[in-house]
Amino acid sequence: MAAMTADRRLWLTADGSRVVEDGDPEAASLFAAPGRPISADDVERFGLSEQDGKVVIKMAAKPEDKAVKKPAAKAEEKDEK
């Protein structure tokens, strides 16, 4: 893959595993500002491509939430006498 130039602000998620758009709630650190070269290694690592002079971000599936969820509270049974 070839290197490319950022056409807008692009961000990394907190774990550094994905590139996201400016304004994405998961954006944690600036990856590229407009005009900054993006190396061929980074293009490949993050699955970026270019179309009509614009960087295209491959929309990777969000990681599954593996947190253990608290079971729903059971309705208390009432004894009728």
C-alpha positions as CSV (number, residue, x, y, z in Angstrom):
1,M,0.0,0.0,0.0
2,A,1.2,3.5,-0.7
3,A,1.5,6.4,1.7
4,M,-1.1,9.1,1.6
5,T,-1.8,12.6,2.9
6,A,-4.5,13.3,5.5
7,D,-7.3,15.5,4.2
8,R,-8.9,16.1,7.6
9,R,-8.3,15.5,11.3
10,L,-8.2,11.8,12.1
11,W,-8.0,10.3,15.6
12,L,-7.0,7.1,17.3
13,T,-9.1,5.3,19.8
14,A,-7.8,5.1,23.4
15,D,-6.4,1.6,22.8
16,G,-4.8,2.7,19.5
17,S,-6.4,0.0,17.5
18,R,-8.6,2.1,15.2
19,V,-8.7,5.4,13.4
20,V,-11.9,7.3,13.8
21,E,-13.4,10.5,12.4
22,D,-13.1,13.9,14.1
23,G,-16.0,14.2,16.6
24,D,-16.3,10.5,17.2
25,P,-16.9,9.8,21.0
26,E,-14.2,7.2,21.0
27,A,-11.5,9.6,19.6
28,A,-8.7,9.8,22.2
29,S,-5.5,11.1,20.5
30,L,-4.8,13.0,17.3
31,F,-3.5,10.7,14.6
32,A,-3.2,13.1,11.7
33,A,-4.0,16.7,10.9
34,P,-4.8,17.9,7.4
35,G,-1.7,17.8,5.1
36,R,0.2,15.4,7.3
37,P,1.7,12.4,5.5
38,I,0.4,9.0,6.6
39,S,3.0,6.3,6.2
40,A,2.4,3.1,4.1
41,D,2.8,1.1,7.3
42,D,0.0,3.1,9.0
43,V,-2.2,2.8,5.9
44,E,-1.9,-0.9,6.1
45,R,-2.1,-1.2,9.9
46,F,-5.4,0.7,10.1
47,G,-6.9,-0.5,6.8
48,L,-7.0,3.0,5.2
49,S,-7.5,3.7,1.6
50,E,-7.9,6.8,-0.6
51,Q,-10.7,7.7,-2.9
52,D,-10.9,11.0,-4.9
53,G,-8.1,12.4,-2.8
54,K,-9.8,11.7,0.5
55,V,-8.8,9.2,3.2
56,V,-11.3,6.4,3.6
57,I,-11.5,4.7,7.0
58,K,-12.4,1.0,6.9
59,M,-15.2,0.7,9.4
60,A,-14.1,-2.1,11.6
61,A,-16.6,-3.7,13.9
62,K,-16.4,-2.4,17.4
63,P,-14.9,-4.8,19.9
64,E,-17.4,-6.9,21.7
65,D,-18.2,-5.7,25.3
66,K,-17.0,-8.7,27.3
67,A,-18.1,-7.2,30.7
68,V,-20.2,-9.4,32.8
69,K,-23.7,-7.9,32.9
70,K,-25.6,-7.9,36.1
71,P,-28.7,-10.1,35.9
72,A,-32.0,-8.4,35.9
73,A,-33.6,-8.1,39.3
74,K,-36.4,-10.6,39.8
75,A,-39.8,-9.4,40.8
76,E,-40.3,-10.3,44.5
77,E,-43.0,-12.9,45.0
78,K,-45.6,-11.9,47.4
79,D,-47.3,-14.4,49.7
80,E,-51.0,-14.0,49.7
81,K,-52.6,-15.2,52.8
